[in-house]
Amino acid sequence: MLTTDSHGRAASRRDRHACEDDAEQIAGLQVAAWRAAYAGILPAAELHGLDTAALAGFWRDRIGAGTAAGADVLVHDDGRRILGFSSFGPARDDDLGQRRDVEELYAFYARPESWGTGVGRSLMRSTLSVWAERGTRAGYLWVLERNTRGRDFYWKGGWRQDPTAAPSGSGPDAVEIRYELTGIGTRRGDSAPRARRR
């Protein structure tokens, strides 16, 4: 898809599969998103102590091993930098791990300055398109209960709180709830353009 940059020049935006060279940008994006989204929710010391270098190593390994492990990382790229990413793959929860038609959305973030610009919606369409192509019919994710912005985004996209899953978390301010999305592959919008490989 083509859009324009802040100077009115044509800029190409696309969703694509991540490569290992994207790891540093993904890590920096995640740190910025966490600090903006979870300020006042998670302890300030925890957010301040996020280690971009360690996260970059994690994402480099995740991307490198992704295909063999059945996991994927998609990025939304504007031609200059990565504005958002999603990470997803086989279900890890005990009650869903044996179902091959269910996948987990492990991480889903956009740069704070990109919130509300369509980056998240584009990435979600591409994620659902990948799922639909490989026969996934339901997805789930865990979201902090106090993350109202995130919960609102998922709600607008058709995700709903899973009544069968008990809340999880390490303390009252870090309670996570499970959301689910069913009917993948039969929803309008699941035929979005495929995320391109680099």
Residue pairs with C-beta under 8 A, 6 or more apart in sequence:
1 12
1 13
1 14
1 122
1 193
2 10
2 11
2 12
2 13
3 10
3 11
3 13
3 78
4 10
4 11
5 11
5 78
5 80
11 78
11 79
11 80
12 78
12 79
13 76
13 77
13 78
13 79
13 83
13 122
14 76
14 77
14 196
15 74
15 75
15 76
15 77
15 122
15 123
15 125
15 126
15 193
15 195
15 196
16 74
16 75
16 77
16 195
16 196
16 197
16 198
17 72
17 73
17 74
17 75
17 195
17 196
17 197
17 198
18 26
18 59
18 63
18 73
18 74
18 75
18 85
18 198
19 63
19 198
20 60
20 63
20 64
22 59
22 63
22 73
22 75
22 82
23 56
23 57
23 59
23 60
23 63
24 52
24 56
25 75
25 81
25 82
26 55
26 56
26 59
26 73
26 75
26 82
26 85
27 52
27 53
27 55
27 56
27 58
27 59
28 52
28 56
29 82
29 83
29 84
29 85
29 109
29 110
29 111
30 55
30 85
30 107
30 109
31 50
31 52
31 55
32 111
32 112
33 109
33 110
33 111
33 112
34 42
34 47
34 50
34 109
35 47
35 50
36 112
37 109
37 112
37 147
37 149
37 150
38 47
38 144
38 147
39 47
41 144
41 146
41 147
41 173
41 174
42 144
42 173
42 174
59 73
62 71
62 73
62 87
63 73
65 71
66 72
66 73
66 89
69 89
69 90
70 89
70 90
71 87
71 88
71 89
71 90
71 106
72 87
72 88
72 89
72 130
73 85
73 86
73 87
74 85
74 86
74 87
74 123
74 126
74 127
74 130
74 195
75 82
75 84
75 85
76 82
76 83
76 84
76 85
76 110
76 119
76 122
76 123
77 83
83 110
83 111
83 114
83 117
83 119
84 109
84 110
84 111
84 114
84 119
84 120
84 122
84 123
85 107
85 108
85 109
85 123
86 105
86 107
86 108
86 123
86 124
86 126
86 127
87 105
87 106
87 107
87 108
88 103
88 104
88 105
88 106
88 127
88 130
88 131
88 139
89 103
89 104
89 106
90 97
90 103
90 104
91 97
91 99
91 102
91 103
91 104
91 140
92 104
93 104
93 140
93 165
93 178
95 164
95 165
96 102
96 104
96 140
99 138
100 135
101 135
101 136
101 137
101 138
102 136
102 137
102 138
102 139
102 140
103 131
103 136
103 138
103 139
104 139
104 140
104 141
105 127
105 139
105 140
105 141
106 141
108 120
108 123
108 124
108 127
108 141
110 119
110 120
110 123
111 119
115 149
120 153
121 157
122 192
124 157
125 189
125 190
125 192
126 192
126 193
126 194
126 195
128 139
128 181
128 184
128 187
128 189
128 190
128 192
129 190
129 191
129 192
129 193
129 194
129 195
130 194
130 195
131 139
131 184
131 185
132 184
132 185
132 190
132 191
133 194
135 185
136 184
136 185
137 182
137 183
137 184
137 185
138 180
138 181
138 182
138 183
138 184
139 180
139 181
139 184
140 162
140 178
140 179
140 180
140 181
141 154
141 159
141 178
141 179
142 168
142 176
142 177
142 178
142 179
143 150
143 151
143 154
143 176
143 177
143 179
144 150
144 169
144 174
144 175
144 176
145 151
145 167
145 169
145 175
145 176
145 177
146 173
146 175
151 179
154 179
157 181
158 181
158 187
159 179
159 180
159 181
160 179
160 180
160 181
161 177
161 178
161 179
161 180
162 177
162 178
162 179
162 180
165 177
165 178
167 175
167 176
167 177
168 175
168 176
168 177
168 178
169 175
169 176
184 190
